[in-house]
Amino acid sequence: MNESKMAARPRKQKRIAGRIKNIDYKDPKQLRRFVTERGKIVPSRISGASARCQRRLAKAIKRARHIGLLPFIEETYK
Amino acid sequence: MRFYETVVVIDSKLEEPSLDEEIKSMEGLIASNQGKVIDTERWGSRKLSYEINEAHQGVFTLIRFNGEPSLVDIIDRSFKLNDRVLRHMIKRVKKHPENISEKFEQSGDIGAQA
């Protein structure tokens, strides 16, 4: 039963991001694409970032959070 | 000599002249400790993603400079002691960008204007 449930789930869009160029903690606009509305880092299996890029993204997002460019958590949606 | 960049977030409650003074004094501190300021980029007042010391707005400044590792300790300390500096981050970079980009002025992003 469990298996049939999983098979019924529509296939998500294929990985597209792969390699991301110029990952920079100073560019929150770019990094916003890789965090959820709540501010969590999107896993690479969703975003499609390659392992190397995911590591760089995670670091950049954490740095951006530190200087206040990105939220740690977004509690209210304005 | 190593390449560094530092992002400093200053309390936006500070008036414009004293803000200038603050940034100038940071540059002066670098220069007076065998450092060399390459470029200062002012991003202006931005909305902070979260409240820092009861401030919702911060004035972001990026200073690119060259210097010895000991210089980093000195300016790190001065930022820590400065109440008007909400956040700061000093990072070593491999090299400075050749043409200093203006991308932050183009992309306003999260409420760039106060």
N, CA and C atoms of all chains as a GROMACS GRO file, in nm:
protein
  576
    1MET      N    1   0.083  -0.119   0.000
    1MET     CA    2   0.000   0.000   0.000
    1MET      C    3   0.088   0.126   0.000
    2ASN      N    4   0.184   0.117   0.087
    2ASN     CA    5   0.277   0.228   0.096
    2ASN      C    6   0.342   0.257  -0.039
    3GLU      N    7   0.378   0.146  -0.104
    3GLU     CA    8   0.449   0.160  -0.231
    3GLU      C    9   0.360   0.224  -0.338
    4SER      N   10   0.236   0.180  -0.339
    4SER     CA   11   0.145   0.233  -0.440
    4SER      C   12   0.124   0.382  -0.419
    5LYS      N   13   0.125   0.423  -0.294
    5LYS     CA   14   0.109   0.563  -0.261
    5LYS      C   15   0.224   0.645  -0.320
    6MET      N   16   0.342   0.586  -0.304
    6MET     CA   17   0.460   0.657  -0.353
    6MET      C   18   0.459   0.665  -0.505
    7ALA      N   19   0.411   0.558  -0.566
    7ALA     CA   20   0.410   0.557  -0.713
    7ALA      C   21   0.310   0.659  -0.766
    8ALA      N   22   0.205   0.682  -0.686
    8ALA     CA   23   0.101   0.772  -0.731
    8ALA      C   24   0.145   0.918  -0.727
    9ARG      N   25   0.245   0.945  -0.646
    9ARG     CA   26   0.288   1.084  -0.632
    9ARG      C   27   0.350   1.132  -0.765
   10PRO      N   28   0.304   1.247  -0.813
   10PRO     CA   29   0.358   1.293  -0.942
   10PRO      C   30   0.507   1.325  -0.932
   11ARG      N   31   0.576   1.304  -1.038
   11ARG     CA   32   0.720   1.327  -1.037
   11ARG      C   33   0.750   1.475  -1.032
   12LYS      N   34   0.842   1.508  -0.945
   12LYS     CA   35   0.880   1.648  -0.934
   12LYS      C   36   0.967   1.686  -1.053
   13GLN      N   37   0.975   1.814  -1.070
   13GLN     CA   38   1.060   1.865  -1.178
   13GLN      C   39   1.203   1.813  -1.161
   14LYS      N   40   1.266   1.786  -1.272
   14LYS     CA   41   1.403   1.732  -1.265
   14LYS      C   42   1.501   1.838  -1.218
   15ARG      N   43   1.615   1.787  -1.174
   15ARG     CA   44   1.720   1.879  -1.129
   15ARG      C   45   1.752   1.977  -1.242
   16ILE      N   46   1.759   2.102  -1.206
   16ILE     CA   47   1.795   2.197  -1.310
   16ILE      C   48   1.915   2.283  -1.270
   17ALA      N   49   1.923   2.309  -1.140
   17ALA     CA   50   2.023   2.407  -1.098
   17ALA      C   51   2.166   2.359  -1.125
   18GLY      N   52   2.200   2.239  -1.076
   18GLY     CA   53   2.335   2.188  -1.098
   18GLY      C   54   2.440   2.282  -1.042
   19ARG      N   55   2.526   2.326  -1.128
   19ARG     CA   56   2.630   2.418  -1.084
   19ARG      C   57   2.577   2.560  -1.081
   20ILE      N   58   2.602   2.626  -0.972
   20ILE     CA   59   2.560   2.765  -0.960
   20ILE      C   60   2.684   2.852  -0.955
   21LYS      N   61   2.683   2.953  -1.038
   21LYS     CA   62   2.802   3.038  -1.047
   21LYS      C   63   2.794   3.153  -0.950
   22ASN      N   64   2.910   3.201  -0.912
   22ASN     CA   65   2.923   3.323  -0.832
   22ASN      C   66   2.837   3.321  -0.706
   23ILE      N   67   2.854   3.219  -0.625
   23ILE     CA   68   2.784   3.215  -0.498
   23ILE      C   69   2.850   3.315  -0.405
   24ASP      N   70   2.770   3.409  -0.357
   24ASP     CA   71   2.829   3.518  -0.280
   24ASP      C   72   2.738   3.552  -0.163
   25TYR      N   73   2.795   3.557  -0.045
   25TYR     CA   74   2.713   3.587   0.072
   25TYR      C   75   2.661   3.730   0.070
   26LYS      N   76   2.719   3.814  -0.014
   26LYS     CA   77   2.678   3.955  -0.018
   26LYS      C   78   2.561   3.977  -0.112
   27ASP      N   79   2.513   3.871  -0.172
   27ASP     CA   80   2.406   3.884  -0.271
   27ASP      C   81   2.281   3.809  -0.226
   28PRO      N   82   2.203   3.870  -0.134
   28PRO     CA   83   2.087   3.798  -0.079
   28PRO      C   84   1.982   3.767  -0.183
   29LYS      N   85   1.979   3.847  -0.288
   29LYS     CA   86   1.879   3.826  -0.392
   29LYS      C   87   1.897   3.688  -0.456
   30GLN      N   88   2.019   3.655  -0.483
   30GLN     CA   89   2.048   3.524  -0.541
   30GLN      C   90   2.022   3.413  -0.439
   31LEU      N   91   2.066   3.436  -0.317
   31LEU     CA   92   2.054   3.331  -0.214
   31LEU      C   93   1.909   3.303  -0.176
   32ARG      N   94   1.824   3.404  -0.194
   32ARG     CA   95   1.682   3.386  -0.161
   32ARG      C   96   1.620   3.266  -0.233
   33ARG      N   97   1.672   3.238  -0.348
   33ARG     CA   98   1.620   3.125  -0.426
   33ARG      C   99   1.646   2.992  -0.356
   34PHE      N  100   1.742   2.992  -0.267
   34PHE     CA  101   1.782   2.866  -0.206
   34PHE      C  102   1.743   2.857  -0.059
   35VAL      N  103   1.654   2.944  -0.017
   35VAL     CA  104   1.595   2.929   0.116
   35VAL      C  105   1.443   2.927   0.101
   36THR      N  106   1.378   2.861   0.196
   36THR     CA  107   1.233   2.855   0.192
   36THR      C  108   1.174   2.986   0.241
   37GLU      N  109   1.042   2.997   0.232
   37GLU     CA  110   0.976   3.117   0.283
   37GLU      C  111   1.006   3.141   0.428
   38ARG      N  112   1.024   3.032   0.497
   38ARG     CA  113   1.056   3.041   0.641
   38ARG      C  114   1.202   3.073   0.665
   39GLY      N  115   1.281   3.067   0.563
   39GLY     CA  116   1.422   3.100   0.579
   39GLY      C  117   1.513   2.981   0.593
   40LYS      N  118   1.456   2.862   0.578
   40LYS     CA  119   1.541   2.742   0.589
   40LYS      C  120   1.616   2.718   0.458
   41ILE      N  121   1.730   2.657   0.470
   41ILE     CA  122   1.808   2.624   0.351
   41ILE      C  123   1.739   2.508   0.278
   42VAL      N  124   1.717   2.525   0.150
   42VAL     CA  125   1.651   2.422   0.070
   42VAL      C  126   1.749   2.308   0.044
   43PRO      N  127   1.708   2.184   0.070
   43PRO     CA  128   1.799   2.073   0.045
   43PRO      C  129   1.832   2.060  -0.103
   44SER      N  130   1.948   2.008  -0.132
   44SER     CA  131   1.993   2.003  -0.270
   44SER      C  132   1.906   1.911  -0.354
   45ARG      N  133   1.842   1.815  -0.287
   45ARG     CA  134   1.756   1.725  -0.364
   45ARG      C  135   1.635   1.798  -0.420
   46ILE      N  136   1.599   1.908  -0.356
   46ILE     CA  137   1.490   1.991  -0.408
   46ILE      C  138   1.545   2.095  -0.506
   47SER      N  139   1.647   2.166  -0.462
   47SER     CA  140   1.697   2.276  -0.545
   47SER      C  141   1.777   2.226  -0.664
   48GLY      N  142   1.829   2.106  -0.652
   48GLY     CA  143   1.908   2.051  -0.761
   48GLY      C  144   2.051   2.100  -0.766
   49ALA      N  145   2.093   2.167  -0.661
   49ALA     CA  146   2.231   2.216  -0.660
   49ALA      C  147   2.327   2.098  -0.647
   50SER      N  148   2.439   2.106  -0.713
   50SER     CA  149   2.539   2.000  -0.701
   50SER      C  150   2.596   2.003  -0.559
   51ALA      N  151   2.660   1.894  -0.521
   51ALA     CA  152   2.708   1.883  -0.383
   51ALA      C  153   2.804   1.996  -0.349
   52ARG      N  154   2.890   2.026  -0.444
   52ARG     CA  155   2.987   2.131  -0.419
   52ARG      C  156   2.917   2.265  -0.402
   53CYS      N  157   2.820   2.291  -0.490
   53CYS     CA  158   2.749   2.417  -0.483
   53CYS      C  159   2.665   2.426  -0.356
   54GLN      N  160   2.609   2.313  -0.316
   54GLN     CA  161   2.528   2.312  -0.195
   54GLN      C  162   2.613   2.352  -0.074
   55ARG      N  163   2.733   2.300  -0.067
   55ARG     CA  164   2.823   2.337   0.043
   55ARG      C  165   2.851   2.486   0.041
   56ARG      N  166   2.878   2.537  -0.078
   56ARG     CA  167   2.908   2.680  -0.089
   56ARG      C  168   2.785   2.765  -0.057
   57LEU      N  169   2.670   2.717  -0.104
   57LEU     CA  170   2.546   2.789  -0.076
   57LEU      C  171   2.520   2.796   0.073
   58ALA      N  172   2.536   2.681   0.137
   58ALA     CA  173   2.507   2.674   0.281
   58ALA      C  174   2.596   2.772   0.356
   59LYS      N  175   2.721   2.776   0.318
   59LYS     CA  176   2.815   2.867   0.384
   59LYS      C  177   2.774   3.012   0.359
   60ALA      N  178   2.743   3.040   0.232
   60ALA     CA  179   2.706   3.178   0.196
   60ALA      C  180   2.579   3.221   0.269
   61ILE      N  181   2.482   3.130   0.278
   61ILE     CA  182   2.356   3.164   0.345
   61ILE      C  183   2.382   3.192   0.492
   62LYS      N  184   2.466   3.110   0.553
   62LYS     CA  185   2.494   3.131   0.695
   62LYS      C  186   2.567   3.262   0.719
   63ARG      N  187   2.655   3.297   0.627
   63ARG     CA  188   2.724   3.426   0.641
   63ARG      C  189   2.626   3.540   0.624
   64ALA      N  190   2.540   3.526   0.523
   64ALA     CA  191   2.441   3.632   0.498
   64ALA      C  192   2.349   3.649   0.617
   65ARG      N  193   2.318   3.540   0.684
   65ARG     CA  194   2.234   3.549   0.803
   65ARG      C  195   2.305   3.627   0.912
   66HIS      N  196   2.432   3.600   0.927
   66HIS     CA  197   2.507   3.665   1.033
   66HIS      C  198   2.505   3.816   1.020
   67ILE      N  199   2.521   3.866   0.898
   67ILE     CA  200   2.522   4.011   0.882
   67ILE      C  201   2.383   4.070   0.859
   68GLY      N  202   2.282   3.987   0.873
   68GLY     CA  203   2.145   4.040   0.870
   68GLY      C  204   2.087   4.056   0.731
   69LEU      N  205   2.146   3.996   0.632
   69LEU     CA  206   2.090   4.004   0.497
   69LEU      C  207   1.982   3.899   0.474
   70LEU      N  208   1.992   3.790   0.547
   70LEU     CA  209   1.891   3.685   0.537
   70LEU      C  210   1.842   3.653   0.678
   71PRO      N  211   1.718   3.605   0.688
   71PRO     CA  212   1.667   3.574   0.820
   71PRO      C  213   1.713   3.435   0.868
   72PHE      N  214   1.723   3.420   0.997
   72PHE     CA  215   1.742   3.285   1.052
   72PHE      C  216   1.610   3.211   1.044
   73ILE      N  217   1.507   3.280   1.088
   73ILE     CA  218   1.371   3.228   1.070
   73ILE      C  219   1.279   3.344   1.032
   74GLU      N  220   1.186   3.312   0.945
   74GLU     CA  221   1.086   3.411   0.906
   74GLU      C  222   0.957   3.365   0.968
   75GLU      N  223   0.912   3.437   1.070
   75GLU     CA  224   0.795   3.388   1.142
   75GLU      C  225   0.665   3.444   1.089
   76THR      N  226   0.668   3.568   1.044
   76THR     CA  227   0.546   3.627   0.991
   76THR      C  228   0.569   3.661   0.845
   77TYR      N  229   0.475   3.629   0.765
   77TYR     CA  230   0.485   3.664   0.624
   77TYR      C  231   0.415   3.797   0.603
   78LYS      N  232   0.491   3.892   0.553
   78LYS     CA  233   0.431   4.026   0.538
   78LYS      C  234   0.379   4.045   0.397
   79MET      N  235   5.133   4.042   0.280
   79MET     CA  236   5.012   4.119   0.250
   79MET      C  237   4.901   4.028   0.201
   80ARG      N  238   4.787   4.036   0.264
   80ARG     CA  239   4.674   3.952   0.224
   80ARG      C  240   4.555   4.039   0.187
   81PHE      N  241   4.464   3.978   0.115
   81PHE     CA  242   4.345   4.051   0.072
   81PHE      C  243   4.229   4.019   0.165
   82TYR      N  244   4.162   4.122   0.206
   82TYR     CA  245   4.045   4.102   0.293
   82TYR      C  246   3.929   4.187   0.245
   83GLU      N  247   3.812   4.146   0.290
   83GLU     CA  248   3.696   4.234   0.273
   83GLU      C  249   3.616   4.228   0.402
   84THR      N  250   3.557   4.337   0.434
   84THR     CA  251   3.477   4.339   0.556
   84THR      C  252   3.344   4.407   0.532
   85VAL      N  253   3.241   4.346   0.584
   85VAL     CA  254   3.108   4.407   0.577
   85VAL      C  255   3.076   4.460   0.716
   86VAL      N  256   3.042   4.585   0.722
   86VAL     CA  257   3.010   4.647   0.850
   86VAL      C  258   2.867   4.698   0.845
   87VAL      N  259   2.791   4.665   0.945
   87VAL     CA  260   2.653   4.715   0.953
   87VAL      C  261   2.648   4.815   1.067
   88ILE      N  262   2.618   4.938   1.032
   88ILE     CA  263   2.615   5.046   1.130
   88ILE      C  264   2.469   5.082   1.156
   89ASP      N  265   2.444   5.120   1.280
   89ASP     CA  266   2.309   5.161   1.318
   89ASP      C  267   2.263   5.279   1.233
   90SER      N  268   2.146   5.265   1.172
   90SER     CA  269   2.101   5.370   1.080
   90SER      C  270   2.046   5.492   1.154
   91LYS      N  271   2.036   5.481   1.285
   91LYS     CA  272   1.991   5.597   1.362
   91LYS      C  273   2.096   5.708   1.360
   92LEU      N  274   2.218   5.666   1.326
   92LEU     CA  275   2.329   5.760   1.320
   92LEU      C  276   2.305   5.861   1.208
   93GLU      N  277   2.333   5.987   1.236
   93GLU     CA  278   2.313   6.090   1.135
   93GLU      C  279   2.418   6.077   1.024
   94GLU      N  280   2.384   6.133   0.911
   94GLU     CA  281   2.470   6.121   0.793
   94GLU      C  282   2.615   6.168   0.816
   95PRO      N  283   2.636   6.288   0.874
   95PRO     CA  284   2.775   6.331   0.892
   95PRO      C  285   2.855   6.239   0.983
   96SER      N  286   2.793   6.198   1.093
   96SER     CA  287   2.867   6.112   1.186
   96SER      C  288   2.888   5.972   1.127
   97LEU      N  289   2.800   5.937   1.033
   97LEU     CA  290   2.815   5.810   0.963
   97LEU      C  291   2.939   5.814   0.875
   98ASP      N  292   2.950   5.924   0.802
   98ASP     CA  293   3.068   5.945   0.719
   98ASP      C  294   3.194   5.937   0.802
   99GLU      N  295   3.187   6.006   0.916
   99GLU     CA  296   3.300   6.011   1.006
   99GLU      C  297   3.340   5.870   1.052
  100GLU      N  298   3.236   5.794   1.083
  100GLU     CA  299   3.257   5.657   1.130
  100GLU      C  300   3.331   5.573   1.026
  101ILE      N  301   3.283   5.584   0.902
  101ILE     CA  302   3.344   5.506   0.794
  101ILE      C  303   3.487   5.554   0.768
  102LYS      N  304   3.503   5.685   0.770
  102LYS     CA  305   3.636   5.743   0.751
  102LYS      C  306   3.733   5.692   0.858
  103SER      N  307   3.684   5.686   0.981
  103SER     CA  308   3.772   5.644   1.091
  103SER      C  309   3.810   5.498   1.076
  104MET      N  310   3.718   5.418   1.018
  104MET     CA  311   3.750   5.277   0.993
  104MET      C  312   3.859   5.267   0.888
  105GLU      N  313   3.844   5.345   0.783
  105GLU     CA  314   3.945   5.345   0.678
  105GLU      C  315   4.077   5.396   0.732
  106GLY      N  316   4.068   5.499   0.817
  106GLY     CA  317   4.190   5.554   0.878
  106GLY      C  318   4.262   5.451   0.961
  107LEU      N  319   4.182   5.373   1.033
  107LEU     CA  320   4.241   5.270   1.120
  107LEU      C  321   4.317   5.166   1.038
  108ILE      N  322   4.260   5.131   0.924
  108ILE     CA  323   4.326   5.035   0.836
  108ILE      C  324   4.456   5.096   0.783
  109ALA      N  325   4.443   5.219   0.736
  109ALA     CA  326   4.559   5.285   0.676
  109ALA      C  327   4.672   5.306   0.777
  110SER      N  328   4.634   5.333   0.901
  110SER     CA  329   4.737   5.362   1.001
  110SER      C  330   4.801   5.236   1.057
  111ASN      N  331   4.756   5.120   1.011
  111ASN     CA  332   4.817   4.996   1.057
  111ASN      C  333   4.873   4.915   0.941
  112GLN      N  334   4.944   4.984   0.855
  112GLN     CA  335   5.009   4.923   0.739
  112GLN      C  336   4.911   4.853   0.645
  113GLY      N  337   4.787   4.896   0.650
  113GLY     CA  338   4.690   4.839   0.557
  113GLY      C  339   4.666   4.934   0.442
  114LYS      N  340   4.595   4.882   0.342
  114LYS     CA  341   4.567   4.966   0.227
  114LYS      C  342   4.421   4.945   0.187
  115VAL      N  343   4.346   5.052   0.193
  115VAL     CA  344   4.206   5.042   0.154
  115VAL      C  345   4.197   5.043   0.002
  116ILE      N  346   4.133   4.939  -0.052
  116ILE     CA  347   4.121   4.929  -0.198
  116ILE      C  348   3.995   5.001  -0.244
  117ASP      N  349   3.890   4.977  -0.170
  117ASP     CA  350   3.761   5.026  -0.218
  117ASP      C  351   3.661   5.025  -0.103
  118THR      N  352   3.575   5.122  -0.101
  118THR     CA  353   3.466   5.123  -0.004
  118THR      C  354   3.335   5.132  -0.079
  119GLU      N  355   3.251   5.035  -0.054
  119GLU     CA  356   3.122   5.029  -0.124
  119GLU      C  357   3.014   5.055  -0.021
  120ARG      N  358   2.932   5.155  -0.049
  120ARG     CA  359   2.823   5.182   0.045
  120ARG      C  360   2.693   5.132  -0.015
  121TRP      N  361   2.631   5.045   0.055
  121TRP     CA  362   2.504   4.990   0.006
  121TRP      C  363   2.387   5.072   0.057
  122GLY      N  364   2.414   5.162   0.143
  122GLY     CA  365   2.307   5.245   0.198
  122GLY      C  366   2.228   5.173   0.306
  123SER      N  367   2.120   5.235   0.344
  123SER     CA  368   2.038   5.179   0.451
  123SER      C  369   1.950   5.067   0.398
  124ARG      N  370   1.955   4.956   0.467
  124ARG     CA  371   1.875   4.841   0.427
  124ARG      C  372   1.795   4.792   0.546
  125LYS      N  373   1.688   4.726   0.513
  125LYS     CA  374   1.611   4.664   0.618
  125LYS      C  375   1.685   4.539   0.663
  126LEU      N  376   1.695   4.523   0.794
  126LEU     CA  377   1.760   4.402   0.844
  126LEU      C  378   1.660   4.288   0.844
  127SER      N  379   1.709   4.169   0.822
  127SER     CA  380   1.619   4.054   0.818
  127SER      C  381   1.566   4.019   0.955
  128TYR      N  382   1.634   4.063   1.055
  128TYR     CA  383   1.587   4.042   1.191
  128TYR      C  384   1.642   4.157   1.275
  129GLU      N  385   1.581   4.174   1.390
  129GLU     CA  386   1.618   4.285   1.476
  129GLU      C  387   1.755   4.261   1.538
  130ILE      N  388   1.840   4.360   1.529
  130ILE     CA  389   1.970   4.350   1.596
  130ILE      C  390   1.982   4.470   1.690
  131ASN      N  391   2.002   4.446   1.815
  131ASN     CA  392   2.011   4.552   1.916
  131ASN      C  393   1.899   4.656   1.900
  132GLU      N  394   1.779   4.607   1.883
  132GLU     CA  395   1.660   4.691   1.869
  132GLU      C  396   1.661   4.777   1.744
  133ALA      N  397   1.745   4.745   1.649
  133ALA     CA  398   1.748   4.819   1.523
  133ALA      C  399   1.686   4.734   1.413
  134HIS      N  400   1.608   4.801   1.326
  134HIS     CA  401   1.548   4.730   1.213
  134HIS      C  402   1.612   4.768   1.082
  135GLN      N  403   1.686   4.877   1.086
  135GLN     CA  404   1.755   4.925   0.967
  135GLN      C  405   1.904   4.930   0.996
  136GLY      N  406   1.980   4.901   0.895
  136GLY     CA  407   2.125   4.910   0.912
  136GLY      C  408   2.188   4.968   0.788
  137VAL      N  409   2.296   5.040   0.808
  137VAL     CA  410   2.370   5.094   0.694
  137VAL      C  411   2.485   4.999   0.665
  138PHE      N  412   2.481   4.941   0.546
  138PHE     CA  413   2.581   4.841   0.509
  138PHE      C  414   2.696   4.906   0.435
  139THR      N  415   2.814   4.868   0.473
  139THR     CA  416   2.934   4.917   0.406
  139THR      C  417   3.029   4.802   0.384
  140LEU      N  418   3.081   4.793   0.265
  140LEU     CA  419   3.180   4.690   0.233
  140LEU      C  420   3.313   4.760   0.211
  141ILE      N  421   3.412   4.719   0.287
  141ILE     CA  422   3.545   4.776   0.270
  141ILE      C  423   3.639   4.666   0.223
  142ARG      N  424   3.701   4.686   0.110
  142ARG     CA  425   3.801   4.591   0.063
  142ARG      C  426   3.938   4.648   0.096
  143PHE      N  427   4.022   4.567   0.155
  143PHE     CA  428   4.154   4.619   0.192
  143PHE      C  429   4.260   4.510   0.188
  144ASN      N  430   4.384   4.554   0.186
  144ASN     CA  431   4.496   4.462   0.197
  144ASN      C  432   4.564   4.488   0.329
  145GLY      N  433   4.623   4.386   0.385
  145GLY     CA  434   4.694   4.408   0.510
  145GLY      C  435   4.750   4.280   0.566
  146GLU      N  436   4.817   4.294   0.677
  146GLU     CA  437   4.874   4.178   0.746
  146GLU      C  438   4.767   4.118   0.837
  147PRO      N  439   4.784   3.990   0.871
  147PRO     CA  440   4.685   3.927   0.961
  147PRO      C  441   4.666   4.001   1.093
  148SER      N  442   4.774   4.064   1.142
  148SER     CA  443   4.762   4.135   1.270
  148SER      C  444   4.664   4.252   1.260
  149LEU      N  445   4.653   4.306   1.141
  149LEU     CA  446   4.560   4.417   1.118
  149LEU      C  447   4.415   4.373   1.143
  150VAL      N  448   4.388   4.250   1.102
  150VAL     CA  449   4.252   4.197   1.118
  150VAL      C  450   4.212   4.197   1.265
  151ASP      N  451   4.305   4.156   1.351
  151ASP     CA  452   4.276   4.155   1.495
  151ASP      C  453   4.243   4.294   1.544
  152ILE      N  454   4.322   4.389   1.495
  152ILE     CA  455   4.305   4.527   1.541
  152ILE      C  456   4.167   4.580   1.503
  153ILE      N  457   4.131   4.562   1.376
  153ILE     CA  458   4.002   4.620   1.335
  153ILE      C  459   3.885   4.538   1.390
  154ASP      N  460   3.906   4.410   1.405
  154ASP     CA  461   3.800   4.326   1.463
  154ASP      C  462   3.768   4.376   1.604
  155ARG      N  463   3.874   4.406   1.677
  155ARG     CA  464   3.858   4.455   1.813
  155ARG      C  465   3.787   4.590   1.814
  156SER      N  466   3.827   4.676   1.722
  156SER     CA  467   3.766   4.808   1.721
  156SER      C  468   3.617   4.800   1.684
  157PHE      N  469   3.582   4.707   1.596
  157PHE     CA  470   3.441   4.690   1.562
  157PHE      C  471   3.363   4.637   1.682
  158LYS      N  472   3.425   4.545   1.752
  158LYS     CA  473   3.356   4.486   1.868
  158LYS      C  474   3.329   4.591   1.975
  159LEU      N  475   3.425   4.682   1.991
  159LEU     CA  476   3.410   4.782   2.096
  159LEU      C  477   3.317   4.895   2.055
  160ASN      N  478   3.292   4.907   1.927
  160ASN     CA  479   3.211   5.017   1.877
  160ASN      C  480   3.063   4.983   1.888
  161ASP      N  481   2.994   5.060   1.970
  161ASP     CA  482   2.851   5.033   1.993
  161ASP      C  483   2.765   5.055   1.869
  162ARG      N  484   2.813   5.142   1.784
  162ARG     CA  485   2.731   5.175   1.667
  162ARG      C  486   2.739   5.070   1.557
  163VAL      N  487   2.837   4.982   1.570
  163VAL     CA  488   2.849   4.874   1.472
  163VAL      C  489   2.760   4.759   1.519
  164LEU      N  490   2.656   4.732   1.440
  164LEU     CA  491   2.563   4.625   1.477
  164LEU      C  492   2.625   4.490   1.448
  165ARG      N  493   2.678   4.478   1.328
  165ARG     CA  494   2.739   4.352   1.287
  165ARG      C  495   2.861   4.383   1.203
  166HIS      N  496   2.956   4.292   1.208
  166HIS     CA  497   3.071   4.306   1.118
  166HIS      C  498   3.122   4.168   1.082
  167MET      N  499   3.184   4.160   0.971
  167MET     CA  500   3.241   4.032   0.929
  167MET      C  501   3.362   4.061   0.842
  168ILE      N  502   3.473   4.002   0.880
  168ILE     CA  503   3.595   4.020   0.802
  168ILE      C  504   3.630   3.887   0.739
  169LYS      N  505   3.644   3.887   0.608
  169LYS     CA  506   3.675   3.762   0.540
  169LYS      C  507   3.798   3.782   0.453
  170ARG      N  508   3.881   3.679   0.450
  170ARG     CA  509   3.995   3.684   0.360
  170ARG      C  510   3.945   3.642   0.222
  171VAL      N  511   3.989   3.710   0.121
  171VAL     CA  512   3.952   3.673  -0.015
  171VAL      C  513   4.078   3.641  -0.094
  172LYS      N  514   4.060   3.559  -0.194
  172LYS     CA  515   4.176   3.521  -0.276
  172LYS      C  516   4.230   3.641  -0.351
  173LYS      N  517   4.137   3.714  -0.410
  173LYS     CA  518   4.176   3.840  -0.475
  173LYS      C  519   4.057   3.931  -0.484
  174HIS      N  520   4.088   4.057  -0.503
  174HIS     CA  521   3.979   4.152  -0.517
  174HIS      C  522   3.927   4.148  -0.661
  175PRO      N  523   3.798   4.172  -0.678
  175PRO     CA  524   3.746   4.175  -0.814
  175PRO      C  525   3.816   4.284  -0.895
  176GLU      N  526   3.839   4.255  -1.021
  176GLU     CA  527   3.918   4.350  -1.101
  176GLU      C  528   3.841   4.477  -1.132
  177ASN      N  529   3.720   4.458  -1.180
  177ASN     CA  530   3.636   4.577  -1.194
  177ASN      C  531   3.533   4.572  -1.083
  178ILE      N  532   3.549   4.662  -0.990
  178ILE     CA  533   3.463   4.663  -0.873
  178ILE      C  534   3.318   4.680  -0.920
  179SER      N  535   3.238   4.577  -0.892
  179SER     CA  536   3.104   4.574  -0.949
  179SER      C  537   3.009   4.667  -0.876
  180GLU      N  538   2.907   4.706  -0.946
  180GLU     CA  539   2.808   4.798  -0.889
  180GLU      C  540   2.676   4.724  -0.869
  181LYS      N  541   2.686   4.592  -0.862
  181LYS     CA  542   2.561   4.516  -0.868
  181LYS      C  543   2.464   4.548  -0.756
  182PHE      N  544   2.516   4.596  -0.645
  182PHE     CA  545   2.426   4.621  -0.534
  182PHE      C  546   2.343   4.746  -0.553
  183GLU      N  547   2.395   4.838  -0.634
  183GLU     CA  548   2.315   4.956  -0.661
  183GLU      C  549   2.204   4.923  -0.760
  184GLN      N  550   2.232   4.827  -0.847
  184GLN     CA  551   2.132   4.790  -0.947
  184GLN      C  552   2.019   4.710  -0.882
  185SER      N  553   2.057   4.607  -0.810
  185SER     CA  554   1.955   4.521  -0.750
  185SER      C  555   1.923   4.569  -0.609
  186GLY      N  556   1.808   4.632  -0.598
  186GLY     CA  557   1.770   4.688  -0.469
  186GLY      C  558   1.742   4.580  -0.366
  187ASP      N  559   1.680   4.474  -0.409
  187ASP     CA  560   1.640   4.361  -0.322
  187ASP      C  561   1.558   4.408  -0.203
  188ILE      N  562   1.579   4.344  -0.089
  188ILE     CA  563   1.493   4.367   0.027
  188ILE      C  564   1.499   4.511   0.076
  189GLY      N  565   1.403   4.589   0.030
  189GLY     CA  566   1.386   4.726   0.077
  189GLY      C  567   1.515   4.802   0.093
  190ALA      N  568   1.585   4.821  -0.016
  190ALA     CA  569   1.713   4.889  -0.010
  190ALA      C  570   1.698   5.032   0.039
  191GLN      N  571   1.584   5.088   0.008
  191GLN     CA  572   1.564   5.226   0.050
  191GLN      C  573   1.493   5.233   0.186
  192ALA      N  574   1.537   5.324   0.265
  192ALA     CA  575   1.476   5.338   0.398
  192ALA      C  576   1.349   5.419   0.388
   0.00000   0.00000   0.00000
